[in-house]
Amino acid sequence: MSDIAFASARKLATLIRQKKIGSLELLDHYVERVETYNPVINAIIATDIPAARKRARAADRALAKGDVWGPFHGVPMTVKEAFDVKGLPTTWGLPDYRDNVAQANAVAVDRFNAAGAVLFGKTNVPAWLADGQSYNDVYGATSNPWDHSRTPGGSSGGSSAALAAGLTGLEVGSDIASSIRNPAHYCGVFGHKPSYGICPPRGHALNNCVSADDINVVGPLARSASDLDAALAVMAGPDEIEAGAYKLALPAPRKTALKEFKVGIIYNDSASEVDDAVQAVLHKLAGFLSKQKVRISDKARPDVDSEQTKRVFAMLLRGATSHRQTDEQFAQNLKATQTLAPGDDSPVARILRASTQSHRDWLGFDEERQRLRWKWHEFFKDYDLLLAPAFPVPAHPHVHDIPAAQRTYKVNGRDHPWVNQLYWAGYSGVTYQPSTVAPAGFTEDGLPVGVQIIGPFGGDRTCIHFAKLLEKDYQGFVPPPGYE
């Protein structure tokens, strides 16, 4: 029965409704797989199996009476550690929060419960959700199922590793700087970064904070694009504080068949050089799309300057996370900022300035962001989508002993500052665009590579639909060897 563990969540829900497998039976199968494989990859770091079994039994009893709870009735699932789940700790990988047990569920958790899912655990993250790998001093490191010497990415790295290894049916992550897209790319699964603001993030914060961070979104990860579609339908829509004012109605996909789409594609950019191994996969994909009569252009892109986008993203990203500093840390960073040379635009200098910027400065960068948004808007009047790298490199080896500010990574044999990787996250993320990452192929070393499918604001279903077409006609999820 092991192959059922890699089925899509929608397929699992169908099998349960058809009574070909029970919810409790399926949950126990996943639990058995967790016991077998999780000690090696350390993706799932907290569970409440007794409560999950109780809910699975209730799901089976309800179904026997003809009562279907929702689209994910009886499907076992896990969520990223940063989401509050009543009775389980929310630590964000920080030892000081080791005993921080949630007293209520996050909005996303409640919505999946209402959709019938059986939540049984939480998946690993980096400290502060602030790394492209999932390692912390509370739960340790998560490894990539494709190569245990490499990271599954971050910050939703435990989410992607659990899906790839067949340890869960569905996952929920978050993304401010590629935290859904990077792990999906590294582990060969599907992930969707929604348009900013359409999925309520309440319950995805420390200290019961209810305000939403700029740029940051919550969204689904899965083994199929159809699961992303169904999961987004569960997650999206206003929180109750705004529900009396409006209802969300995302437009249908712009096109139906591949041959109807008009898309741009980007392989590389001087702002963040892309490894040849990743570019080769994207070129192969472009060749396939051309043969399918997709109107595809490698010259088409929004009229935005790469370096300007990179700088605006850096300033707004660090501004969005600046509240994490203690008063003492802020004072130290402000003092260090004042010693910077006026022309110093190094990554460290940008971080210091962004972390201590005034509200007046932030407003200036927000104005630049809004002008960039209009340029994207103009682009999508002529093109349906823009395809781009999800990340500049395939999954990299674990790096836990060097601070991020001092790390480098290699692209085509050359070292680059660690922060440069984030360009492809900010390219679309800083302007609030939706992006779906879909499996696109493998490097010669056998590592997964994803493609980032960027759409217009609110065009989430167009992004996901294109991923569905690629899944059907080009490539879908492939289980890593050794987990079958």
C-alpha positions in Angstrom: 0.0 0.0 0.0 3.0 2.3 0.1 2.3 3.9 -3.3 -0.9 5.4 -1.9 1.2 7.6 0.4 2.4 9.5 -2.7 -1.2 10.1 -4.1 -2.5 13.6 -4.3 -4.7 14.8 -1.4 -7.7 15.0 -3.8 -7.1 11.4 -4.8 -6.9 10.4 -1.2 -10.1 12.2 -0.4 -11.8 10.4 -3.3 -10.7 7.0 -2.1 -12.0 7.8 1.4 -15.4 9.0 0.1 -15.6 5.9 -2.1 -14.8 3.8 1.0 -11.9 2.2 -0.7 -9.8 3.1 2.3 -10.7 4.5 5.8 -9.4 7.7 7.2 -8.0 5.9 10.3 -6.4 3.3 8.0 -4.8 6.0 5.9 -3.6 7.9 9.0 -2.0 4.8 10.5 -0.3 4.2 7.2 1.2 7.6 7.3 2.2 7.2 10.9 4.0 4.0 10.1 5.9 5.7 7.3 6.8 8.6 9.7 8.1 6.1 12.2 10.2 4.5 9.4 11.5 7.4 7.4 11.3 10.5 9.6 14.2 9.6 11.9 16.5 10.0 8.9 15.1 13.3 7.4 13.6 14.9 10.5 10.7 16.6 8.6 7.9 16.1 11.1 8.9 17.5 14.6 5.7 17.5 16.6 2.6 15.2 16.5 -0.6 14.5 18.4 -1.4 11.0 17.1 -4.1 10.2 19.7 -6.1 13.3 18.8 -5.7 12.6 15.1 -6.9 9.0 15.5 -9.9 10.2 17.4 -10.7 12.6 14.6 -10.1 10.0 11.9 -12.5 7.6 13.6 -15.1 10.4 13.7 -14.5 11.0 10.0 -15.1 7.3 9.2 -18.3 7.3 11.4 -19.6 10.5 9.7 -19.0 9.1 6.2 -20.8 5.9 7.2 -23.8 8.1 7.8 -23.4 9.9 4.5 -22.0 13.1 6.1 -19.0 14.5 4.1 -17.2 17.3 6.0 -15.6 18.9 3.1 -13.2 18.5 0.1 -10.4 17.0 2.3 -12.7 14.7 4.4 -10.5 12.3 6.3 -7.2 13.3 4.6 -4.2 13.2 7.0 -2.1 16.4 6.8 0.6 18.4 8.6 1.4 22.1 8.8 4.5 24.3 9.1 5.7 24.7 12.7 5.0 28.4 12.6 1.2 27.9 12.5 -0.6 27.6 15.8 -2.2 24.3 16.5 -4.0 24.1 19.8 -2.1 21.9 22.2 1.1 21.9 20.2 4.2 24.1 20.6 4.8 27.1 18.3 8.5 27.9 18.6 9.7 29.2 15.2 12.8 27.2 16.0 13.7 29.4 18.9 14.7 27.8 22.2 13.1 30.6 24.2 9.7 29.5 22.9 10.2 25.8 23.4 7.3 25.7 25.9 5.1 28.1 24.0 2.0 25.8 23.6 -0.7 27.3 21.4 -4.1 27.9 23.0 -6.0 28.2 19.7 -5.7 27.3 16.1 -4.4 29.5 13.3 -7.1 30.6 10.8 -5.6 28.3 8.2 -5.7 25.3 10.6 -9.4 26.0 11.4 -10.2 26.3 7.7 -8.6 22.9 6.9 -10.4 21.3 9.9 -13.7 22.7 8.5 -12.7 21.2 5.1 -12.5 17.8 6.8 -8.7 17.3 7.1 -7.1 15.2 9.8 -4.2 17.2 11.1 -1.6 15.0 12.9 1.6 17.0 13.2 3.9 20.0 12.4 6.9 20.3 10.2 10.4 21.8 10.8 11.6 25.3 10.1 14.7 27.4 10.5 15.0 29.8 13.4 12.9 32.8 12.9 11.8 31.2 9.6 14.9 33.1 8.3 17.0 30.7 6.3 17.0 28.8 3.0 17.4 25.6 5.0 15.4 24.1 7.9 17.7 23.9 10.9 17.2 25.2 14.5 18.4 24.6 18.1 15.0 23.1 19.1 14.5 20.4 16.6 17.7 20.1 14.7 18.2 19.8 10.9 15.8 18.5 8.2 17.4 16.7 5.3 16.3 16.5 1.6 14.8 13.2 0.7 16.6 13.3 -2.6 20.0 13.7 -0.9 20.4 13.6 2.8 23.6 15.6 2.7 21.5 18.5 1.3 18.9 20.8 2.7 15.2 20.6 1.6 15.2 24.4 1.7 13.4 26.9 4.0 11.6 28.1 5.7 8.9 25.6 4.7 11.6 22.9 4.4 10.0 20.4 6.7 6.8 20.8 4.7 8.4 20.0 1.3 10.5 17.1 2.7 7.5 15.5 4.3 5.5 15.7 1.1 8.4 14.4 -1.1 9.0 11.5 1.3 5.3 10.5 1.4 4.9 11.2 5.1 1.8 13.4 4.8 -1.1 14.1 2.5 -1.0 17.9 2.3 0.9 20.8 3.7 0.6 24.5 4.5 3.5 26.9 4.5 4.3 30.6 4.3 6.5 32.8 2.0 8.1 36.2 2.4 11.3 35.4 0.6 10.7 32.2 -1.3 9.8 30.1 1.8 7.2 28.1 -0.2 8.8 28.4 -3.6 12.4 27.5 -2.6 11.5 24.2 -0.8 9.1 23.2 -3.5 12.0 23.7 -6.0 14.5 21.8 -3.9 12.3 18.8 -3.2 10.4 18.5 -6.5 6.9 19.3 -5.1 4.3 21.9 -5.9 3.9 25.1 -4.0 1.8 28.2 -4.4 2.6 31.7 -3.1 -0.7 33.5 -3.2 -1.4 37.1 -4.1 -0.7 39.2 -1.0 -3.5 39.5 1.4 -6.0 36.9 0.1 -5.2 34.2 2.7 -5.5 35.4 6.4 -2.2 34.8 8.2 -3.6 35.2 11.8 -2.2 32.5 14.0 1.1 32.4 12.1 3.0 34.7 14.4 4.7 34.7 17.8 3.4 36.5 20.9 -0.2 36.3 19.5 0.6 39.1 17.1 -2.4 39.7 14.8 -1.0 42.2 12.3 0.1 41.0 8.9 3.7 41.4 7.8 4.3 43.2 4.6 5.1 40.8 1.6 4.5 37.7 3.7 1.8 35.2 2.7 0.5 31.8 3.7 -0.2 29.2 1.1 -0.3 25.5 0.2 2.3 22.9 -0.8 1.3 19.6 -2.3 2.2 16.7 -4.6 -0.2 18.0 -7.3 -1.3 21.2 -8.8 -5.0 20.2 -8.3 -4.3 20.0 -4.6 -3.0 23.6 -4.7 -6.2 24.7 -6.3 -8.4 22.9 -3.8 -6.3 24.0 -0.8 -6.2 27.6 -1.9 -10.0 27.6 -2.1 -10.0 26.5 1.5 -7.5 29.0 2.7 -8.5 32.1 0.7 -11.0 34.7 1.8 -11.2 37.5 4.3 -10.7 37.0 8.0 -13.8 37.5 10.1 -12.8 41.1 10.9 -13.2 42.0 7.2 -15.7 39.3 6.1 -18.7 41.7 6.6 -17.3 44.0 4.0 -16.3 41.9 1.0 -16.1 38.4 -0.4 -13.1 37.1 -2.4 -13.8 36.0 -6.0 -10.6 35.0 -7.7 -11.0 35.1 -11.5 -11.0 31.8 -13.5 -7.8 30.9 -15.4 -7.2 33.2 -18.4 -6.8 30.3 -20.8 -7.7 26.6 -20.9 -5.2 24.7 -23.1 -1.4 25.2 -23.3 -1.6 26.3 -26.9 -3.8 29.2 -25.9 -1.2 30.8 -23.5 1.1 33.6 -24.3 4.0 33.6 -21.8 7.4 35.1 -21.3 10.4 33.2 -19.9 13.5 34.3 -18.1 16.6 32.1 -17.8 19.1 34.3 -16.1 19.7 37.8 -14.7 22.8 39.7 -13.7 21.2 40.5 -10.4 21.3 36.8 -9.4 23.1 34.5 -11.8 21.4 31.2 -12.4 23.3 28.0 -12.5 23.7 26.3 -15.9 22.1 23.2 -14.5 18.9 25.1 -13.6 18.9 27.0 -16.9 19.2 23.7 -18.9 16.0 22.5 -17.3 14.2 25.7 -18.1 15.4 25.7 -21.7 14.2 22.1 -22.1 10.8 23.2 -20.8 10.7 26.1 -23.2 11.4 23.7 -26.1 8.4 21.6 -25.0 6.1 24.6 -24.7 7.1 25.8 -28.2 6.2 22.4 -29.6 2.8 22.7 -27.9 2.2 25.9 -29.8 2.6 28.1 -26.7 3.5 31.6 -27.7 6.7 31.9 -25.7 9.3 34.7 -25.7 12.6 34.9 -23.8 12.6 38.7 -24.4 9.2 39.5 -22.8 9.3 40.8 -19.2 8.0 43.7 -17.2 9.8 47.0 -17.8 11.4 46.9 -14.4 15.1 47.4 -13.5 16.7 44.3 -11.9 18.9 46.2 -9.5 16.2 48.6 -8.5 13.9 45.6 -7.8 16.6 43.9 -5.8 17.2 47.0 -3.7 13.5 47.8 -3.1 12.9 44.1 -2.0 15.9 44.2 0.3 14.7 47.3 2.0 11.1 46.3 2.3 11.9 42.7 3.4 14.2 43.8 6.2 11.7 46.5 7.1 9.0 43.9 7.4 11.1 41.8 9.8 12.6 44.6 11.7 10.2 44.2 14.6 12.1 41.0 15.5 15.0 43.1 16.9 15.1 43.7 20.6 15.6 47.3 21.7 19.2 46.6 22.4 19.7 45.0 19.0 18.0 47.9 17.3 20.2 50.4 19.1 23.3 48.5 18.1 22.3 48.2 14.5 21.4 51.9 14.4 24.8 52.8 15.7 26.5 50.5 13.1 24.4 52.1 10.4 25.7 55.5 11.3 29.3 54.4 10.7 28.6 53.2 7.2 30.2 55.0 4.3 27.6 56.8 2.2 28.5 54.7 -0.9 28.5 51.4 0.9 25.8 49.3 -0.7 27.0 45.9 0.3 24.5 43.2 1.4 25.4 43.9 5.1 25.0 47.6 4.7 21.6 47.1 3.0 20.5 44.9 5.9 21.6 47.4 8.5 19.9 50.4 6.8 16.7 48.4 6.1 16.5 47.2 9.7 16.8 50.7 11.1 15.1 52.8 8.4 12.6 55.5 9.3 9.0 55.3 8.4 9.6 58.2 6.0 12.3 56.1 4.2 9.9 53.1 4.2 7.2 55.2 2.5 9.7 56.1 -0.2 10.5 52.5 -1.0 6.8 51.6 -0.9 6.2 54.3 -3.5 8.9 52.6 -5.7 7.2 49.3 -5.1 3.8 50.6 -6.2 5.4 52.0 -9.4 6.8 48.6 -10.0 3.4 47.0 -9.5 2.0 49.2 -12.3 4.7 48.0 -14.6 3.8 44.4 -13.9 0.2 45.3 -14.5 1.0 46.6 -17.9 3.0 43.5 -18.8 0.1 41.3 -18.0 -2.1 43.2 -20.4 -0.1 41.5 -23.2 1.1 38.3 -21.6 -0.7 35.7 -19.5 2.2 34.5 -17.4 6.0 34.9 -16.9 8.1 31.9 -16.3 11.3 32.3 -14.2 13.7 30.4 -12.0 12.4 29.6 -8.6 15.9 29.8 -7.2 19.3 30.1 -8.9 20.7 26.7 -7.8 19.5 23.2 -7.0 19.4 22.1 -3.3 22.7 22.9 -1.7 24.6 21.0 1.1 23.8 21.7 4.7 25.5 24.9 6.1 25.0 25.3 9.8 28.2 26.6 11.1 28.5 29.9 9.2 26.2 32.9 9.8 24.0 33.8 6.8 25.7 37.2 6.4 29.0 35.5 5.9 28.0 32.7 3.7 28.5 32.3 0.0 27.1 29.9 -2.6 28.5 28.7 -5.9 27.0 29.4 -9.3 28.9 28.0 -12.2 32.0 27.7 -10.1 31.9 31.3 -8.8 31.1 32.4 -5.2 28.1 34.8 -4.6 26.9 36.4 -1.5 24.2 34.3 0.2 21.6 37.0 0.0 21.7 37.1 -3.8 19.7 33.9 -3.9 16.7 35.8 -2.7 16.4 38.0 -5.9 14.1 35.5 -7.6 11.8 35.6 -4.6 11.6 39.3 -4.5 11.3 39.8 -8.2 7.6 38.9 -8.0 7.1 38.8 -4.3 7.8 42.4 -3.5 5.1 43.5 -5.9 2.5 41.0 -4.4 2.2 38.8 -7.5 1.1 35.2 -7.1 3.6 32.5 -8.1 3.3 28.7 -8.5 6.3 26.5 -8.4 5.9 23.3 -10.4 8.4 20.4 -10.9 10.2 21.0 -14.2 12.9 18.4 -14.4 16.2 17.2 -12.8 19.8 18.2 -13.0 22.4 15.6 -14.3 23.1 14.9 -10.6 19.4 13.9 -10.1 18.3 16.9 -8.1 14.9 18.4 -8.7 14.4 21.8 -10.4 11.2 23.8 -10.3 9.9 26.5 -12.5 8.3 29.7 -11.1 5.0 30.6 -12.8 4.3 34.2 -12.1 0.9 35.7 -12.8 -1.0 39.0 -12.4 -2.2 40.1 -9.0 -5.3 37.9 -8.3 -4.4 35.6 -11.1 -3.6 32.7 -8.8 -5.9 30.3 -10.6 -4.1 31.1 -13.9 -0.7 30.2 -12.3 -2.1 27.0 -10.8 -3.9 26.0 -14.0 -0.7 26.3 -16.0 1.0 24.1 -13.5 -1.8 21.6 -13.9 -1.2 21.5 -17.6 2.5 21.0 -17.1 1.7 18.2 -14.6 -0.5 16.5 -17.1 1.5 16.9 -20.3 5.1 17.4 -19.1 6.1 16.4 -15.6 4.4 15.8 -12.3 5.6 14.8 -8.9 8.2 12.0 -8.9 8.9 10.2 -5.6 12.6 10.2 -4.5 14.3 6.8 -4.6 14.3 4.8 -1.4 10.9 6.0 -0.2 8.6 4.0 -2.4 
